[in-house]
Amino acid sequence: MSIKNENELQETSLIIKLWKKFVNRETITYAIAGVLTTLVNLISFDLIANKMHVNDLVANVIAWILAVSFAYLVNNFWVFHSGVGNEIEKIFKFFGARLVTLGIEEVGILCFVTWLHFNNMAVKLGLAVIVIIVNYIFSKLYIFNRDMDEK
């Protein structure tokens, strides 16, 4: 076998390994849950901020509470199959970790919407991408980590 063919085989093998590691039931269901949670957040925010004319920062906190409550249920039972057990601890971890991303959103809205007058829905959508990534890391490594639950 030539060196070129061997290198192509190794590259293909690496791509397959990465695909299997990152594209699986958990990441797919998390992506779906993330999209649904983002919709809950965006629709709630739009209704509260733009239809009810509540301050953007206040509307964001209310939308966050609704979205995070929805996300906890979906992530706990569908994405990570964590089920029932240590519920109070998981809820505190989940909401506590999500406070970090609430802070990211609030600062983003304050800077881009309040101070720079960007469209509030465009800013919320942009921030949603960052929030989904950070929330997955927290959920996977800290909140629904089975290894930590068994200790």
N, CA, C and O atoms as a DFTB+ gen file, in Angstrom:
604 C
 N C O
     1  1       0.855      -1.182       0.000
     2  2       0.000       0.000       0.000
     3  2       0.891       1.233       0.000
     4  3       1.888       1.278       0.721
     5  1       0.549       2.213      -0.785
     6  2       1.363       3.421      -0.873
     7  2       1.137       4.288       0.361
     8  3       0.152       4.139       1.085
     9  1       2.073       5.188       0.571
    10  2       1.984       6.091       1.723
    11  2       0.760       6.994       1.587
    12  3       0.107       7.308       2.582
    13  1       0.448       7.412       0.359
    14  2      -0.710       8.272       0.119
    15  2      -2.001       7.565       0.532
    16  3      -2.839       8.155       1.215
    17  1      -2.163       6.318       0.126
    18  2      -3.358       5.552       0.481
    19  2      -3.435       5.319       1.985
    20  3      -4.517       5.363       2.571
    21  1      -2.292       5.074       2.603
    22  2      -2.262       4.841       4.050
    23  2      -2.671       6.109       4.799
    24  3      -3.417       6.042       5.775
    25  1      -2.186       7.259       4.345
    26  2      -2.560       8.541       4.970
    27  2      -4.044       8.818       4.805
    28  3      -4.689       9.280       5.746
    29  1      -4.598       8.548       3.635
    30  2      -6.022       8.741       3.400
    31  2      -6.845       7.833       4.304
    32  3      -7.880       8.245       4.828
    33  1      -6.390       6.610       4.486
    34  2      -7.077       5.664       5.371
    35  2      -7.061       6.166       6.808
    36  3      -8.071       6.081       7.506
    37  1      -5.914       6.692       7.256
    38  2      -5.809       7.212       8.620
    39  2      -6.716       8.429       8.802
    40  3      -7.368       8.567       9.837
    41  1      -6.759       9.313       7.799
    42  2      -7.625      10.491       7.874
    43  2      -9.090      10.079       7.937
    44  3      -9.861      10.635       8.720
    45  1      -9.475       9.110       7.117
    46  2     -10.850       8.616       7.114
    47  2     -11.186       7.993       8.462
    48  3     -12.271       8.211       9.001
    49  1     -10.267       7.232       8.994
    50  2     -10.464       6.591      10.295
    51  2     -10.651       7.637      11.386
    52  3     -11.505       7.477      12.257
    53  1      -9.857       8.709      11.346
    54  2      -9.964       9.781      12.334
    55  2     -11.325      10.469      12.234
    56  3     -11.954      10.754      13.253
    57  1     -11.774      10.733      11.019
    58  2     -13.078      11.370      10.816
    59  2     -14.191      10.483      11.364
    60  3     -15.114      10.977      12.011
    61  1     -14.111       9.185      11.111
    62  2     -15.122       8.257      11.613
    63  2     -15.120       8.234      13.136
    64  3     -16.181       8.239      13.759
    65  1     -13.928       8.208      13.741
    66  2     -13.828       8.215      15.206
    67  2     -14.434       9.491      15.786
    68  3     -15.186       9.440      16.759
    69  1     -14.105      10.635      15.186
    70  2     -14.660      11.903      15.669
    71  2     -16.169      11.953      15.500
    72  3     -16.886      12.425      16.382
    73  1     -16.648      11.462      14.360
    74  2     -18.093      11.417      14.098
    75  2     -18.797      10.602      15.171
    76  3     -19.804      11.037      15.727
    77  1     -18.262       9.407      15.463
    78  2     -18.888       8.537      16.460
    79  2     -18.842       9.149      17.849
    80  3     -19.757       8.953      18.648
    81  1     -17.781       9.890      18.138
    82  2     -17.649      10.506      19.457
    83  2     -18.626      11.668      19.642
    84  3     -19.212      11.828      20.713
    85  1     -18.798      12.475      18.596
    86  2     -19.578      13.694      18.736
    87  2     -20.981      13.635      18.147
    88  3     -21.806      14.496      18.453
    89  1     -21.270      12.657      17.323
    90  2     -22.608      12.541      16.750
    91  2     -23.206      11.228      17.242
    92  3     -22.949      10.156      16.693
    93  1     -24.008      11.346      18.289
    94  2     -24.622      10.172      18.898
    95  2     -25.997      10.565      19.428
    96  3     -26.414      11.715      19.284
    97  1     -26.687       9.635      20.028
    98  2     -28.032       9.888      20.527
    99  2     -28.055      11.087      21.478
   100  3     -28.949      11.930      21.400
   101  1     -27.085      11.158      22.361
   102  2     -27.079      12.221      23.363
   103  2     -26.888      13.600      22.729
   104  3     -27.607      14.539      23.070
   105  1     -25.938      13.731      21.820
   106  2     -25.708      15.048      21.219
   107  2     -26.861      15.452      20.296
   108  3     -27.197      16.632      20.195
   109  1     -27.457      14.478      19.632
   110  2     -28.599      14.786      18.757
   111  2     -29.809      15.210      19.584
   112  3     -30.463      16.204      19.267
   113  1     -30.110      14.456      20.647
   114  2     -31.255      14.832      21.490
   115  2     -30.988      16.148      22.217
   116  3     -31.909      16.936      22.432
   117  1     -29.724      16.391      22.598
   118  2     -29.398      17.668      23.236
   119  2     -29.612      18.820      22.261
   120  3     -30.117      19.875      22.644
   121  1     -29.232      18.619      21.009
   122  2     -29.429      19.660      19.994
   123  2     -30.919      19.947      19.805
   124  3     -31.326      21.105      19.718
   125  1     -31.724      18.894      19.743
   126  2     -33.176      19.079      19.602
   127  2     -33.728      19.795      20.829
   128  3     -34.511      20.737      20.707
   129  1     -33.316      19.342      22.013
   130  2     -33.770      19.988      23.255
   131  2     -33.309      21.441      23.294
   132  3     -34.046      22.314      23.754
   133  1     -32.104      21.703      22.818
   134  2     -31.581      23.067      22.786
   135  2     -32.390      23.961      21.870
   136  3     -32.664      25.115      22.201
   137  1     -32.773      23.431      20.720
   138  2     -33.603      24.200      19.788
   139  2     -34.966      24.490      20.416
   140  3     -35.457      25.617      20.353
   141  1     -35.578      23.463      21.026
   142  2     -36.890      23.657      21.659
   143  2     -36.807      24.650      22.819
   144  3     -37.679      25.506      22.968
   145  1     -35.768      24.537      23.634
   146  2     -35.585      25.456      24.756
   147  2     -35.354      26.872      24.245
   148  3     -35.874      27.837      24.805
   149  1     -34.575      26.987      23.184
   150  2     -34.328      28.298      22.586
   151  2     -35.623      28.904      22.067
   152  3     -35.851      30.106      22.205
   153  1     -36.470      28.071      21.471
   154  2     -37.776      28.568      21.012
   155  2     -38.630      29.061      22.181
   156  3     -39.257      30.117      22.095
   157  1     -38.653      28.286      23.280
   158  2     -39.393      28.718      24.473
   159  2     -38.851      30.065      24.935
   160  3     -39.621      30.972      25.253
   161  1     -37.533      30.195      24.972
   162  2     -36.892      31.425      25.422
   163  2     -37.211      32.582      24.486
   164  3     -37.623      33.648      24.942
   165  1     -37.026      32.387      23.186
   166  2     -37.244      33.471      22.222
   167  2     -38.707      33.899      22.140
   168  3     -39.011      35.091      22.107
   169  1     -39.608      32.921      22.107
   170  2     -41.042      33.249      22.019
   171  2     -41.500      33.956      23.295
   172  3     -42.227      34.947      23.232
   173  1     -41.074      33.446      24.445
   174  2     -41.423      34.096      25.719
   175  2     -40.887      35.519      25.751
   176  3     -41.602      36.456      26.103
   177  1     -39.629      35.668      25.383
   178  2     -39.006      36.998      25.385
   179  2     -39.744      37.943      24.449
   180  3     -40.031      39.083      24.816
   181  1     -40.052      37.479      23.242
   182  2     -40.755      38.322      22.268
   183  2     -42.115      38.758      22.810
   184  3     -42.479      39.930      22.726
   185  1     -42.858      37.805      23.366
   186  2     -44.182      38.142      23.912
   187  2     -44.070      39.150      25.055
   188  3     -44.817      40.126      25.117
   189  1     -43.127      38.895      25.951
   190  2     -43.016      39.748      27.140
   191  2     -42.421      41.114      26.795
   192  3     -42.948      42.146      27.212
   193  1     -41.321      41.122      26.033
   194  2     -40.634      42.386      25.739
   195  2     -41.344      43.197      24.661
   196  3     -41.544      44.402      24.814
   197  1     -41.722      42.537      23.578
   198  2     -42.230      43.278      22.422
   199  2     -43.747      43.423      22.382
   200  3     -44.258      44.407      21.849
   201  1     -44.464      42.465      22.934
   202  2     -45.938      42.558      22.912
   203  2     -46.490      43.172      24.194
   204  3     -47.445      43.948      24.163
   205  1     -45.868      42.808      25.336
   206  2     -46.327      43.344      26.619
   207  2     -45.536      44.590      27.025
   208  3     -45.879      45.244      28.010
   209  1     -44.489      44.920      26.280
   210  2     -43.668      46.119      26.469
   211  2     -43.006      46.181      27.845
   212  3     -42.949      47.234      28.482
   213  1     -42.510      45.027      28.284
   214  2     -41.749      44.960      29.530
   215  2     -40.284      45.232      29.172
   216  3     -39.834      44.866      28.086
   217  1     -39.549      45.861      30.067
   218  2     -38.130      46.136      29.873
   219  2     -37.398      44.877      29.400
   220  3     -37.670      43.783      29.894
   221  1     -36.469      45.025      28.442
   222  2     -35.768      43.881      27.859
   223  2     -35.041      43.023      28.895
   224  3     -35.077      41.795      28.813
   225  1     -34.391      43.649      29.857
   226  2     -33.648      42.882      30.861
   227  2     -34.592      42.090      31.769
   228  3     -34.300      40.948      32.126
   229  1     -35.706      42.685      32.137
   230  2     -36.709      41.998      32.962
   231  2     -37.361      40.880      32.151
   232  3     -37.539      39.769      32.649
   233  1     -37.713      41.174      30.913
   234  2     -38.316      40.164      30.041
   235  2     -37.374      38.981      29.851
   236  3     -37.813      37.832      29.792
   237  1     -36.081      39.266      29.755
   238  2     -35.094      38.189      29.590
   239  2     -35.062      37.277      30.810
   240  3     -34.965      36.059      30.660
   241  1     -35.139      37.832      31.997
   242  2     -35.130      37.010      33.221
   243  2     -36.375      36.127      33.278
   244  3     -36.279      34.947      33.616
   245  1     -37.529      36.678      32.954
   246  2     -38.768      35.890      32.968
   247  2     -38.707      34.777      31.916
   248  3     -39.058      33.631      32.195
   249  1     -38.259      35.125      30.708
   250  2     -38.122      34.121      29.648
   251  2     -37.107      33.060      30.046
   252  3     -37.289      31.882      29.738
   253  1     -36.045      33.464      30.725
   254  2     -35.013      32.530      31.206
   255  2     -35.620      31.531      32.184
   256  3     -35.367      30.331      32.077
   257  1     -36.409      32.005      33.125
   258  2     -37.036      31.111      34.115
   259  2     -37.908      30.070      33.407
   260  3     -37.846      28.884      33.728
   261  1     -38.705      30.510      32.458
   262  2     -39.571      29.585      31.713
   263  2     -38.741      28.581      30.905
   264  3     -39.014      27.381      30.925
   265  1     -37.738      29.078      30.204
   266  2     -36.925      28.212      29.348
   267  2     -36.092      27.225      30.164
   268  3     -35.983      26.056      29.791
   269  1     -35.511      27.672      31.257
   270  2     -34.665      26.791      32.070
   271  2     -35.514      25.719      32.755
   272  3     -35.073      24.579      32.895
   273  1     -36.708      26.070      33.175
   274  2     -37.608      25.065      33.764
   275  2     -37.943      23.989      32.735
   276  3     -37.905      22.797      33.039
   277  1     -38.269      24.413      31.522
   278  2     -38.537      23.473      30.428
   279  2     -37.288      22.633      30.135
   280  3     -37.372      21.413      29.999
   281  1     -36.142      23.292      30.042
   282  2     -34.891      22.598      29.715
   283  2     -34.521      21.556      30.765
   284  3     -34.024      20.482      30.426
   285  1     -34.760      21.865      32.036
   286  2     -34.426      20.901      33.085
   287  2     -35.193      19.597      32.870
   288  3     -34.609      18.514      32.902
   289  1     -36.482      19.706      32.655
   290  2     -37.303      18.507      32.465
   291  2     -36.852      17.709      31.244
   292  3     -36.703      16.489      31.317
   293  1     -36.636      18.390      30.133
   294  2     -36.245      17.718      28.896
   295  2     -34.861      17.078      29.035
   296  3     -34.668      15.927      28.641
   297  1     -33.910      17.809      29.586
   298  2     -32.554      17.276      29.734
   299  2     -32.496      16.130      30.730
   300  3     -31.817      15.129      30.497
   301  1     -33.198      16.275      31.827
   302  2     -33.155      15.258      32.871
   303  2     -33.734      13.936      32.396
   304  3     -33.128      12.885      32.606
   305  1     -34.884      13.973      31.766
   306  2     -35.581      12.731      31.442
   307  2     -35.344      12.224      30.021
   308  3     -35.448      11.022      29.777
   309  1     -35.027      13.117      29.074
   310  2     -34.934      12.675      27.684
   311  2     -33.489      12.643      27.177
   312  3     -33.075      11.661      26.560
   313  1     -32.726      13.695      27.428
   314  2     -31.375      13.773      26.871
   315  2     -30.402      12.904      27.649
   316  3     -29.756      12.024      27.081
   317  1     -30.297      13.147      28.936
   318  2     -29.285      12.466      29.744
   319  2     -29.830      11.252      30.497
   320  3     -29.069      10.565      31.179
   321  1     -31.128      10.976      30.388
   322  2     -31.771       9.843      31.067
   323  2     -31.351       9.767      32.525
   324  3     -31.045       8.692      33.042
   325  1     -31.341      10.899      33.168
   326  2     -30.898      10.955      34.556
   327  2     -31.982      10.457      35.499
   328  3     -31.683       9.887      36.549
   329  1     -33.250      10.670      35.127
   330  2     -34.357      10.152      35.914
   331  2     -34.496      10.820      37.260
   332  3     -34.035      11.940      37.479
   333  1     -35.150      10.096      38.163
   334  2     -35.431      10.612      39.495
   335  2     -34.316      10.179      40.433
   336  3     -33.806       9.063      40.329
   337  1     -33.947      11.044      41.330
   338  2     -32.899      10.763      42.301
   339  2     -32.053      12.013      42.488
   340  3     -31.629      12.630      41.511
   341  1     -31.810      12.383      43.725
   342  2     -31.060      13.600      44.042
   343  2     -31.669      14.816      43.335
   344  3     -30.951      15.706      42.879
   345  1     -32.991      14.838      43.253
   346  2     -33.679      15.856      42.460
   347  2     -33.355      17.269      42.929
   348  3     -33.071      18.137      42.103
   349  1     -33.389      17.516      44.214
   350  2     -33.127      18.868      44.725
   351  2     -31.714      19.298      44.363
   352  3     -31.501      20.431      43.933
   353  1     -30.754      18.406      44.532
   354  2     -29.362      18.725      44.195
   355  2     -29.219      19.015      42.700
   356  3     -28.551      19.975      42.315
   357  1     -29.846      18.186      41.858
   358  2     -29.755      18.400      40.408
   359  2     -30.407      19.715      39.994
   360  3     -29.885      20.429      39.138
   361  1     -31.541      20.033      40.598
   362  2     -32.233      21.282      40.259
   363  2     -31.368      22.488      40.628
   364  3     -31.247      23.432      39.847
   365  1     -30.769      22.453      41.816
   366  2     -29.897      23.559      42.221
   367  2     -28.680      23.665      41.307
   368  3     -28.288      24.767      40.922
   369  1     -28.084      22.534      40.961
   370  2     -26.945      22.546      40.039
   371  2     -27.357      23.097      38.682
   372  3     -26.659      23.928      38.100
   373  1     -28.501      22.624      38.181
   374  2     -28.969      23.014      36.851
   375  2     -29.231      24.510      36.791
   376  3     -28.714      25.204      35.915
   377  1     -30.045      25.009      37.736
   378  2     -30.357      26.430      37.726
   379  2     -29.121      27.263      38.066
   380  3     -28.932      28.345      37.508
   381  1     -28.285      26.774      38.968
   382  2     -27.052      27.489      39.323
   383  2     -26.123      27.645      38.135
   384  3     -25.595      28.730      37.889
   385  1     -25.922      26.557      37.397
   386  2     -25.060      26.617      36.213
   387  2     -25.675      27.528      35.163
   388  3     -24.959      28.251      34.469
   389  1     -26.989      27.499      35.042
   390  2     -27.664      28.331      34.053
   391  2     -27.610      29.811      34.431
   392  3     -27.775      30.674      33.568
   393  1     -27.383      30.112      35.709
   394  2     -27.219      31.516      36.095
   395  2     -26.026      32.149      35.384
   396  3     -26.031      33.343      35.088
   397  1     -25.010      31.342      35.115
   398  2     -23.845      31.841      34.384
   399  2     -24.275      32.316      32.998
   400  3     -23.896      33.402      32.560
   401  1     -25.072      31.492      32.312
   402  2     -25.499      31.889      30.967
   403  2     -26.557      32.994      31.007
   404  3     -26.673      33.773      30.061
   405  1     -27.321      33.067      32.086
   406  2     -28.221      34.213      32.245
   407  2     -27.387      35.489      32.329
   408  3     -27.733      36.510      31.734
   409  1     -26.297      35.418      33.069
   410  2     -25.388      36.570      33.161
   411  2     -24.832      36.967      31.801
   412  3     -24.745      38.153      31.479
   413  1     -24.454      35.967      31.001
   414  2     -23.960      36.233      29.643
   415  2     -25.043      36.941      28.826
   416  3     -24.768      37.919      28.131
   417  1     -26.273      36.436      28.916
   418  2     -27.380      37.052      28.172
   419  2     -27.671      38.470      28.653
   420  3     -27.857      39.375      27.839
   421  1     -27.712      38.664      29.951
   422  2     -28.032      39.983      30.496
   423  2     -26.979      41.017      30.082
   424  3     -27.319      42.138      29.704
   425  1     -25.708      40.637      30.154
   426  2     -24.643      41.556      29.738
   427  2     -24.744      41.835      28.240
   428  3     -24.588      42.975      27.801
   429  1     -25.010      40.779      27.456
   430  2     -25.170      40.955      26.012
   431  2     -26.326      41.879      25.664
   432  3     -26.193      42.736      24.791
   433  1     -27.464      41.712      26.341
   434  2     -28.631      42.567      26.092
   435  2     -28.350      44.003      26.546
   436  3     -28.691      44.961      25.853
   437  1     -27.729      44.135      27.710
   438  2     -27.397      45.473      28.205
   439  2     -26.500      46.204      27.200
   440  3     -26.761      47.355      26.851
   441  1     -25.448      45.530      26.742
   442  2     -24.501      46.166      25.815
   443  2     -25.107      46.422      24.444
   444  3     -25.065      47.542      23.935
   445  1     -25.671      45.378      23.854
   446  2     -26.077      45.472      22.449
   447  2     -27.483      46.047      22.237
   448  3     -27.739      46.693      21.221
   449  1     -28.377      45.818      23.173
   450  2     -29.750      46.319      22.991
   451  2     -29.922      47.668      23.689
   452  3     -30.331      48.652      23.072
   453  1     -29.605      47.698      24.986
   454  2     -29.830      48.922      25.761
   455  2     -28.892      50.044      25.336
   456  3     -29.336      51.164      25.083
   457  1     -27.600      49.749      25.255
   458  2     -26.631      50.805      24.971
   459  2     -26.440      51.062      23.473
   460  3     -26.361      52.216      23.051
   461  1     -26.365      49.999      22.667
   462  2     -26.062      50.174      21.243
   463  2     -27.298      50.132      20.343
   464  3     -27.202      50.389      19.142
   465  1     -28.448      49.811      20.917
   466  2     -29.738      49.837      20.220
   467  2     -29.841      48.860      19.046
   468  3     -30.468      49.167      18.032
   469  1     -29.222      47.678      19.188
   470  2     -29.399      46.620      18.197
   471  2     -30.788      46.026      18.400
   472  3     -31.397      46.208      19.455
   473  1     -31.283      45.325      17.403
   474  2     -32.569      44.645      17.495
   475  2     -32.511      43.584      18.590
   476  3     -31.618      42.737      18.599
   477  1     -33.473      43.637      19.515
   478  2     -33.418      42.727      20.671
   479  2     -33.544      41.253      20.282
   480  3     -32.927      40.399      20.919
   481  1     -34.323      40.942      19.261
   482  2     -34.485      39.539      18.862
   483  2     -33.221      39.016      18.168
   484  3     -32.859      37.851      18.336
   485  1     -32.560      39.861      17.399
   486  2     -31.307      39.455      16.754
   487  2     -30.234      39.175      17.806
   488  3     -29.479      38.209      17.689
   489  1     -30.173      40.012      18.817
   490  2     -29.201      39.818      19.900
   491  2     -29.513      38.532      20.663
   492  3     -28.612      37.744      20.950
   493  1     -30.790      38.321      20.992
   494  2     -31.185      37.084      21.703
   495  2     -30.799      35.850      20.896
   496  3     -30.319      34.869      21.463
   497  1     -30.998      35.885      19.605
   498  2     -30.673      34.743      18.753
   499  2     -29.166      34.493      18.724
   500  3     -28.724      33.347      18.808
   501  1     -28.397      35.535      18.609
   502  2     -26.940      35.392      18.625
   503  2     -26.433      34.857      19.954
   504  3     -25.554      33.997      19.994
   505  1     -26.983      35.364      21.022
   506  2     -26.579      34.897      22.352
   507  2     -26.995      33.443      22.584
   508  3     -26.340      32.722      23.336
   509  1     -28.074      33.014      21.944
   510  2     -28.555      31.638      22.121
   511  2     -27.508      30.614      21.706
   512  3     -27.402      29.556      22.327
   513  1     -26.739      30.909      20.675
   514  2     -25.702      29.984      20.223
   515  2     -24.660      29.781      21.321
   516  3     -24.284      28.649      21.626
   517  1     -24.201      30.869      21.906
   518  2     -23.214      30.794      22.990
   519  2     -23.796      30.043      24.177
   520  3     -23.137      29.185      24.763
   521  1     -25.027      30.368      24.524
   522  2     -25.690      29.764      25.678
   523  2     -25.843      28.250      25.509
   524  3     -25.602      27.502      26.456
   525  1     -26.234      27.794      24.337
   526  2     -26.413      26.351      24.111
   527  2     -25.095      25.604      24.318
   528  3     -25.074      24.543      24.942
   529  1     -24.015      26.147      23.804
   530  2     -22.708      25.484      23.940
   531  2     -22.273      25.438      25.406
   532  3     -21.876      24.385      25.905
   533  1     -22.348      26.561      26.081
   534  2     -21.931      26.609      27.492
   535  2     -22.826      25.712      28.347
   536  3     -22.332      25.015      29.233
   537  1     -24.135      25.721      28.093
   538  2     -25.053      24.886      28.862
   539  2     -24.786      23.398      28.652
   540  3     -24.899      22.616      29.596
   541  1     -24.434      22.993      27.432
   542  2     -24.120      21.584      27.186
   543  2     -22.916      21.167      28.021
   544  3     -22.917      20.095      28.627
   545  1     -21.904      22.003      28.053
   546  2     -20.698      21.679      28.824
   547  2     -21.050      21.516      30.298
   548  3     -20.638      20.544      30.929
   549  1     -21.808      22.456      30.849
   550  2     -22.228      22.349      32.251
   551  2     -23.065      21.088      32.482
   552  3     -22.845      20.367      33.455
   553  1     -24.017      20.824      31.596
   554  2     -24.894      19.666      31.773
   555  2     -24.116      18.363      31.712
   556  3     -24.310      17.482      32.549
   557  1     -23.258      18.240      30.752
   558  2     -22.510      17.002      30.529
   559  2     -21.500      16.749      31.643
   560  3     -21.399      15.631      32.149
   561  1     -20.761      17.770      32.023
   562  2     -19.658      17.573      32.961
   563  2     -20.043      17.750      34.427
   564  3     -19.372      17.209      35.306
   565  1     -21.098      18.487      34.703
   566  2     -21.377      18.849      36.087
   567  2     -22.738      18.392      36.598
   568  3     -22.828      17.850      37.699
   569  1     -23.781      18.596      35.831
   570  2     -25.128      18.384      36.363
   571  2     -25.596      16.951      36.224
   572  3     -26.014      16.337      37.205
   573  1     -25.532      16.409      35.017
   574  2     -26.047      15.073      34.758
   575  2     -24.933      14.046      34.593
   576  3     -25.120      13.031      33.922
   577  1     -23.796      14.298      35.191
   578  2     -22.649      13.395      35.092
   579  2     -22.893      12.172      35.958
   580  3     -22.915      12.264      37.186
   581  1     -23.072      11.042      35.322
   582  2     -23.360       9.797      36.059
   583  2     -22.218       9.400      36.969
   584  3     -22.451       8.849      38.045
   585  1     -20.972       9.673      36.556
   586  2     -19.818       9.329      37.394
   587  2     -19.877      10.094      38.706
   588  3     -19.582       9.535      39.762
   589  1     -20.258      11.375      38.651
   590  2     -20.358      12.168      39.874
   591  2     -21.521      11.687      40.727
   592  3     -21.424      11.689      41.954
   593  1     -22.637      11.270      40.092
   594  2     -23.808      10.805      40.831
   595  2     -23.511       9.535      41.616
   596  3     -24.085       9.307      42.681
   597  1     -22.606       8.703      41.081
   598  2     -22.321       7.425      41.727
   599  2     -21.382       7.576      42.908
   600  3     -21.272       6.657      43.720
   601  1     -20.689       8.725      43.032
   602  2     -19.742       8.921      44.132
   603  2     -20.455       9.255      45.408
   604  3     -19.814       9.453      46.440
